[in-house]
Amino acid sequence: MRFVIGLAAVSCLVWAFASIPYDILREERARLYGEDVTVGVVLKAYADPSPDFPEAGLVVDYKYVDPDGLARTASARLPDSAWTRYRPGRTIKVVYVRNRPDISRLPDEAEPAFQVWLRRLMN
């Protein structure tokens, strides 16, 4: 009986550790060191419905230049109401991680609830 209970406990721990979104944890840990704002340019805006974000069907590809002078490109999922603000060629505000400029986001970006909760917890 103890063997079965131990096996069940270990199985639960393995499942729990496997389901933790480590990529989100790494991003938010890097954001603890601070974020800076720069200007970017919208390259492309297109519709891409997602079951994970039903109210955010707009995807924007954008380019920004980090403090080292490297041009970086990224994509962001935004609310459907943002179509008029994110047209190709428009300048936008980009928030990037100070010590990891390859991690960026847009202020209106749709993010997983876990990520929003974690950011509020850490701040």
C-alpha positions as YAML, in Angstrom:
chain: A
units: angstrom
residues:
- id: 1
  name: MET
  ca: [0.00, 0.00, 0.00]
- id: 2
  name: ARG
  ca: [2.83, 2.42, 0.84]
- id: 3
  name: PHE
  ca: [4.42, 1.61, -2.49]
- id: 4
  name: VAL
  ca: [1.23, 2.58, -4.37]
- id: 5
  name: ILE
  ca: [0.86, 5.83, -2.40]
- id: 6
  name: GLY
  ca: [4.53, 6.68, -2.99]
- id: 7
  name: LEU
  ca: [4.20, 5.93, -6.70]
- id: 8
  name: ALA
  ca: [1.10, 8.13, -6.92]
- id: 9
  name: ALA
  ca: [2.86, 10.99, -5.09]
- id: 10
  name: VAL
  ca: [5.91, 10.80, -7.35]
- id: 11
  name: SER
  ca: [3.68, 10.66, -10.42]
- id: 12
  name: CYS
  ca: [1.83, 13.78, -9.27]
- id: 13
  name: LEU
  ca: [5.11, 15.63, -8.72]
- id: 14
  name: VAL
  ca: [6.43, 14.64, -12.14]
- id: 15
  name: TRP
  ca: [3.18, 15.78, -13.77]
- id: 16
  name: ALA
  ca: [3.23, 19.08, -11.84]
- id: 17
  name: PHE
  ca: [6.83, 19.87, -12.80]
- id: 18
  name: ALA
  ca: [6.22, 18.92, -16.43]
- id: 19
  name: SER
  ca: [3.26, 21.28, -16.72]
- id: 20
  name: ILE
  ca: [5.04, 24.39, -15.37]
- id: 21
  name: PRO
  ca: [5.57, 26.91, -18.21]
- id: 22
  name: TYR
  ca: [9.31, 27.42, -17.74]
- id: 23
  name: ASP
  ca: [9.58, 29.81, -20.69]
- id: 24
  name: ILE
  ca: [7.18, 32.22, -18.99]
- id: 25
  name: LEU
  ca: [9.06, 31.87, -15.69]
- id: 26
  name: ARG
  ca: [12.36, 32.70, -17.42]
- id: 27
  name: GLU
  ca: [10.89, 35.76, -19.13]
- id: 28
  name: GLU
  ca: [9.36, 37.15, -15.97]
- id: 29
  name: ARG
  ca: [12.53, 36.49, -13.97]
- id: 30
  name: ALA
  ca: [14.49, 38.53, -16.53]
- id: 31
  name: ARG
  ca: [11.88, 41.32, -16.31]
- id: 32
  name: LEU
  ca: [12.58, 41.67, -12.60]
- id: 33
  name: TYR
  ca: [15.79, 43.51, -13.52]
- id: 34
  name: GLY
  ca: [13.77, 46.20, -15.27]
- id: 35
  name: GLU
  ca: [12.27, 47.09, -18.61]
- id: 36
  name: ASP
  ca: [12.95, 49.95, -20.99]
- id: 37
  name: VAL
  ca: [10.84, 51.45, -23.74]
- id: 38
  name: THR
  ca: [11.84, 52.07, -27.33]
- id: 39
  name: VAL
  ca: [10.10, 52.81, -30.60]
- id: 40
  name: GLY
  ca: [9.34, 50.13, -33.15]
- id: 41
  name: VAL
  ca: [7.69, 49.86, -36.57]
- id: 42
  name: VAL
  ca: [4.80, 47.59, -37.52]
- id: 43
  name: LEU
  ca: [5.85, 45.30, -40.36]
- id: 44
  name: LYS
  ca: [2.67, 43.30, -40.83]
- id: 45
  name: ALA
  ca: [-0.75, 42.99, -39.18]
- id: 46
  name: TYR
  ca: [-2.99, 40.01, -39.88]
- id: 47
  name: ALA
  ca: [-5.87, 38.05, -38.42]
- id: 48
  name: ASP
  ca: [-5.05, 34.72, -36.78]
- id: 49
  name: PRO
  ca: [-7.85, 33.43, -34.54]
- id: 50
  name: SER
  ca: [-6.70, 31.37, -31.58]
- id: 51
  name: PRO
  ca: [-8.79, 29.26, -29.19]
- id: 52
  name: ASP
  ca: [-6.45, 30.30, -26.35]
- id: 53
  name: PHE
  ca: [-7.20, 34.01, -26.89]
- id: 54
  name: PRO
  ca: [-10.68, 34.31, -28.47]
- id: 55
  name: GLU
  ca: [-10.79, 38.10, -28.05]
- id: 56
  name: ALA
  ca: [-7.27, 38.62, -29.47]
- id: 57
  name: GLY
  ca: [-7.25, 37.63, -33.12]
- id: 58
  name: LEU
  ca: [-4.85, 40.32, -34.37]
- id: 59
  name: VAL
  ca: [-1.19, 39.36, -34.75]
- id: 60
  name: VAL
  ca: [1.38, 42.09, -35.37]
- id: 61
  name: ASP
  ca: [4.93, 41.53, -36.61]
- id: 62
  name: TYR
  ca: [7.16, 44.44, -35.57]
- id: 63
  name: LYS
  ca: [10.77, 45.54, -35.64]
- id: 64
  name: TYR
  ca: [12.70, 47.54, -33.06]
- id: 65
  name: VAL
  ca: [16.31, 48.47, -32.41]
- id: 66
  name: ASP
  ca: [17.85, 47.52, -29.07]
- id: 67
  name: PRO
  ca: [20.45, 49.61, -27.16]
- id: 68
  name: ASP
  ca: [23.30, 47.70, -28.85]
- id: 69
  name: GLY
  ca: [22.03, 48.81, -32.26]
- id: 70
  name: LEU
  ca: [20.71, 45.39, -33.31]
- id: 71
  name: ALA
  ca: [17.44, 45.36, -35.24]
- id: 72
  name: ARG
  ca: [15.13, 42.73, -33.79]
- id: 73
  name: THR
  ca: [11.81, 41.41, -35.00]
- id: 74
  name: ALA
  ca: [9.03, 39.93, -32.92]
- id: 75
  name: SER
  ca: [5.33, 39.11, -33.04]
- id: 76
  name: ALA
  ca: [2.56, 39.98, -30.62]
- id: 77
  name: ARG
  ca: [-1.07, 38.92, -30.28]
- id: 78
  name: LEU
  ca: [-3.35, 41.90, -29.66]
- id: 79
  name: PRO
  ca: [-7.06, 42.50, -29.01]
- id: 80
  name: ASP
  ca: [-9.29, 42.76, -32.06]
- id: 81
  name: SER
  ca: [-10.05, 46.39, -31.21]
- id: 82
  name: ALA
  ca: [-6.42, 47.38, -31.92]
- id: 83
  name: TRP
  ca: [-6.65, 47.07, -35.73]
- id: 84
  name: THR
  ca: [-6.65, 50.83, -36.29]
- id: 85
  name: ARG
  ca: [-3.61, 51.52, -34.10]
- id: 86
  name: TYR
  ca: [-1.36, 48.79, -35.54]
- id: 87
  name: ARG
  ca: [-1.22, 49.32, -39.30]
- id: 88
  name: PRO
  ca: [1.93, 48.47, -41.28]
- id: 89
  name: GLY
  ca: [4.44, 51.33, -41.23]
- id: 90
  name: ARG
  ca: [3.14, 52.90, -38.00]
- id: 91
  name: THR
  ca: [5.49, 53.56, -35.11]
- id: 92
  name: ILE
  ca: [4.68, 51.80, -31.85]
- id: 93
  name: LYS
  ca: [5.92, 51.66, -28.29]
- id: 94
  name: VAL
  ca: [7.92, 48.49, -27.54]
- id: 95
  name: VAL
  ca: [8.80, 47.39, -24.01]
- id: 96
  name: TYR
  ca: [11.92, 45.22, -23.78]
- id: 97
  name: VAL
  ca: [13.86, 43.63, -20.94]
- id: 98
  name: ARG
  ca: [16.87, 45.72, -20.01]
- id: 99
  name: ASN
  ca: [19.40, 42.87, -19.70]
- id: 100
  name: ARG
  ca: [17.74, 40.67, -22.39]
- id: 101
  name: PRO
  ca: [16.66, 42.99, -25.24]
- id: 102
  name: ASP
  ca: [15.55, 39.97, -27.28]
- id: 103
  name: ILE
  ca: [12.55, 39.65, -24.92]
- id: 104
  name: SER
  ca: [9.99, 42.28, -25.83]
- id: 105
  name: ARG
  ca: [6.29, 42.95, -25.68]
- id: 106
  name: LEU
  ca: [3.75, 45.55, -26.69]
- id: 107
  name: PRO
  ca: [1.74, 47.37, -24.01]
- id: 108
  name: ASP
  ca: [-1.59, 46.04, -25.34]
- id: 109
  name: GLU
  ca: [-0.37, 42.48, -25.90]
- id: 110
  name: ALA
  ca: [-2.63, 39.59, -24.89]
- id: 111
  name: GLU
  ca: [-0.76, 37.34, -22.47]
- id: 112
  name: PRO
  ca: [-1.61, 34.11, -20.66]
- id: 113
  name: ALA
  ca: [-3.37, 34.60, -17.33]
- id: 114
  name: PHE
  ca: [-0.51, 32.79, -15.56]
- id: 115
  name: GLN
  ca: [2.00, 35.31, -16.93]
- id: 116
  name: VAL
  ca: [-0.08, 38.31, -15.85]
- id: 117
  name: TRP
  ca: [-0.58, 36.79, -12.39]
- id: 118
  name: LEU
  ca: [3.15, 36.03, -12.06]
- id: 119
  name: ARG
  ca: [4.14, 39.57, -13.08]
- id: 120
  name: ARG
  ca: [1.79, 41.08, -10.50]
- id: 121
  name: LEU
  ca: [3.11, 38.68, -7.87]
- id: 122
  name: MET
  ca: [6.75, 39.58, -8.55]
- id: 123
  name: ASN
  ca: [6.16, 43.34, -8.68]
...
